[in-house]
Amino acid sequence: MFLNIKKLLTLSVFSLLFSATNAQMVSDSSFNDETHKTVSFSLGSIYPNAIGNSYIAENSTQDFGVDFVARFHLVEKLTLGVNINFFGLDIEDQNALYDRSRVSSLGLDVGYVVLRQKTFNILAVGSVGAVNYRNSKGGEKFNDTGTYFALGAEFEYVISTYFQLYAGPEFRMDRLNIDAPASIDTEVNKIDYLNIHFGVRLTLWNNEASTEKEEIEDTPKESE
């Protein structure tokens, strides 16, 4: 199924507010020192594209969705976090049990910095978690649940010390637990997507580097 280009969604993602009173940030002089990143928050959009021979790929159009990721920077190049996203499906099969579905997922996110430059970074990202299809027709609603697995890449453009833009592709496999006859089990339970993610990221830092720098500068020099 091709990307649904009829519904363009412009997201306002610049109201990222977080209680940062207990988080101290480094100065611009330590801006590229990755060891002092602590946590980052990403808010953006997911552009889903169902592919393959699944029922969803052949009988639905996919809508833009919302994507949120929180990552902890554990070591210099490794991150661990959680991600949440939502997007919609419009079912085109008139004989289907439902005509609309809202897909939501909650998962564990692992990232690795493959390339780091002054103005851009490239990350490899993997994710696994739970997925829920909230199906509806008229006033009736029911859920299909399962597990998803995803692997992708992110291209991060550095705007300033604390803000970045990101975008990248993702291959995602949803594996549902629908009790279906063996003849159609693959079609209804194995749904693959080629998604695009993009948005804005807020990165918080600690002040270890600046503190060390100040201590060195304040240390009196011994007279010769």
Disulfide bonds with the S-S distance in Angstrom:
none
